[in-house]
């Protein structure tokens, strides 16, 4: 396998030690902690630090923020060593660059792609250029509030050439991630994938999950599907 083409995997919304351990055992590349209080998957910076201590070398903790203050970002970075930042709100290029410079941490910038056939109305090429110092642009579905809500957008309507590393997110699971990788990988420099609800424990309500509670079997199935697609 060409290491450049290997699809790297981030699992987001971790809240429990057992789930962190399951992700590590499955061989994921990054673990995401949501530092956004309104989210049902939210943890404090202190809790993220406790969970991140379980990570072995070369598994990266990622801290997800939505419209944070500079003080919040700097304090979280002080608590969680070696973390990558992920900005998922209305953060400006200037703010993201400021945080990268002040913390010395790389950042991912989420692009909220409209659902359905409106995807071409979002200028992803311009967006990637505006955040040209981001480590990658994370593609998520634009739903009410912040986060993709487990929704997929129309991958086929993305522009064919984006001068950025891309992270595909939003509604992924073991059943559809191969198609997502096939469609999106050629459009950017490299591709990674990011999953949250697609590896959670299913609830008694059809089509919903226990938010923040991961399923070790579903994690293994997702990783296996990504590896097969690579």
ABEGO torsion letter per residue (X at the ends): XBAAABBBBBBBGBABAAAAAAAAAAGBABBBBBBBAABAABBBAAAAAAAAAABBBGBBBBBBBBGBBAAAAAAAAAABBGBBBBBABABBAAAAAAAAAAAGBBBBBBBBBBBEAAAAABBAAAAAAAAAABABBBBBBBBBEBEAGGBBBBAAABBABBBBBBBBBGGBBAAAAAAAAAAAAAABABBBBBBBAAABBBBABBGBBBBGBBBAAAAAAAAAAAAAAX
